[in-house]
Amino acid sequence: MSQKTLFEAIKEDHEEMYEYHDQYKRACEANDVPAQARWARQLTWEIARHAVGEEIVVYPLMEKHLGDKGKQLANHDRDEHLNAKEQLYHLESLSPGSAEFDSVITKVMDALHHHNDDEEIKDLPLLEPAIGEEASEEAALSFKKTKKLAPTRAHPSIPNKPPFETLLGFLEAPIDKIKDWFASFPTDDEMKDAKEELKTRDHDAASG
């Protein structure tokens, strides 16, 4: 099996976000509040790690290899990440099952669909030819490794540009992991079913 490119690694994460959101919506339809809480935490965990991975690995590459256009795209993406982090930080103060809790998740996902589609249609198709396949595969590995160390909760007050984002984000990570131990996440069976569904997912990005 060949190593994933950066585009493939990023798109894989996007599909996971959509799958976890679908699981959350099913829990809402079933009026299963504990399951709503579990999937909301899983979704927040994925979005937070994904955002930091991009800010540390992907956006500096865009700035380095795409000139002024890359800086413009990276800053735009950082602003959209900040909005998502602020919403997810607010989510932690709300009660699962409430109308406001659901409204915040809907706002986050609506914005992320737009953000993710832009990355798949505009950003990454510009970046990958500029860096080449080998560098793309190396960046994909770095992205995955960074996600393992990144915070698992939203921290909108942390700077989103290296090196400060890198240092402060990793300092927050151990605190987040302790909190996560005491939080309820989807069960192994629930995650297994979601992973099976992921095998058939392929979101078609829409420019906009």
N, C-alpha and C positions, 0 to 999 in steps of 0.2 A: 504493500500500500504506500503510495507516494505521500510525501509531506504536504500538508495543506498550505495554500497560499494565504496571504493576509486577507484577501477578499473572502476566501472560503471560511477562514476562522471568524471573521467579523459577521458574516452572514449566518453562520451556525449559531452564534450568540443571539442574533436578532430573532431567529426562529425559536430559540428557547424562550425568549421573552414572550413571544406571541402564544406559545404553548402554555406557559404558566398563567398568562392572563386568561386564556380559554378555560383552564381548569378553575380559576377563580370565578369566572362567570357561571360555570356549571354549578359551583357550590352556592352561588347566589340564587340560581334558579331552584335549587333544592332546599333553599333556606337553611343551609348548613353553615352556621356562623363559625364554629371552630375550624372547619375546612377553609372557609374564606380567609380566616386569619393565617392559617398555615400557608396557603398559596400566595397571599399578599406578602408574607415574609420571604418566601422563595423568590418571588418576583423582585422585591426590593434588593435582595442579596445579589441577584444576577445583574440588575441594572447598575448598582453601585460599583461592583467589581469591573463590569464592562466599561463604565465611564472612566474609571481611573486607569484601566489598561490602555484605553485610547489616548488619554491625556498624556500618559508617560511614553508610550511607544509610537502611536500613529501620528498624532498631530505634529510632533517635532520633525518627523520624516516629511510631512507635507510642507512645513515651513522651509526645510532644508532643500528639498528637491523641486518644489513647484513655485519658488520665488514669491512675488507679491501676491499672486493668486492663491498660493498655498497658505500664506499668512492670513489672508482674508477668510478663506474657507475654515481654517483651524480656529480662528477667533469666533467665527459664527457658530461653529459646533460647540465650542466651550461655553458660549452664552446659553445655548440650548441645554447643555448638560447642567449648568447652574440652575436653570429653571426647574429641571426635573429633580435635582437634589433638594431644592427648597420645598417642592411639593411633597417629596418622600419624607423629608424631615418633619414636615407638618403632619404627615400621615401617622407618625409614631405617637402623636398626642390624641389621636382619634380612636373610637371604638369600632372594631370590626362589626359589620352588620348594620351600621348606621348609614343614613343617606349621604352624609358628608364624606364618610370614609370611601364609599363607592364612587362619589363624585370626583374625589381627588385621584383615585386610580384611573378613572375614565379620562380625566384631563391629561394625566401623565402619559397614558398609552396613546391617546390621540396625537399628542406632540411627538412622541417617540416614533410613531409610524412615519410621520413626515420627516423627522430627523434621520431615521434609519434608511428610508428610501433615498434621501439625498446622498447619503454615504455610498449606497450601492450604485447609484446612477451617475453621480457627479464626482465625488471625492476619490473613491478607490479606483475607478477606471482611469483617472488622471495619474494617480500615484503609482500604480503597479508598472506601467510601461516605463516610467521615469526611473524606477529603482531596479527593475529587472526581476526575473523569476527567482533567482537564488536569494537575493536580498528580501524578496517578498516572503519566501518560506522562512528565512531567519527571523524576520519581523513577526511572523505568525507564532513562532516558538517563543519569542520574547513576550509577546502579548499574552499567551497562555500562562507563562511562568509568572508574569507580573500580576495576573488576576489571582493567583494562589496566595500572594502576599498582600494584596490590596484590601482596604477596608470593606466590610460587608454591609455597612449601613451608610446612609447618605450623610455627608458632612459639607453642607454648602458654605460654611465659613472658612474652609481650607482653601488656600490658593490653588488654582487649577492649571498652573504653569510650572514646569520643572525649573529649578530643582526644589522649590519650596513645596510644591504639590507632592513630589516624590517622598521627601523626608517626613513631612507632617502626616501624610496619608499613611505611611507605614508605621508611624508612631501610634496612630489611632487603631491600627489593625488588631493588636492584641486585646485592647479594650473591647472592641466589637466582638471578637471571637468568644470572650467570656460571657458577654450578653447573649450571644447566640446559643451558648450551651443551655441557657435557662429559657430559651424561647422554643416554641413548638413549630417545627417545620413539617412538611409533608412526610408521610410514612414511607418506608422502603417500597411497599406495594404501590402506593400512589405514584412515587417517582418512577417505578418500573413501567407502569402503564403510560405515563407521560413520555418516557423515553421511546416507547414503542410507537406512539403517535408521531413523535418527532421524525421518525424514519420516513414518513410519507409527507411531511410538510415541505412546502416550497412557496413562500410568500412572494408574489409578484410585485416588485417595487414599482411605485407610480410616481413619476416626477412631479414636483410641486413645491 
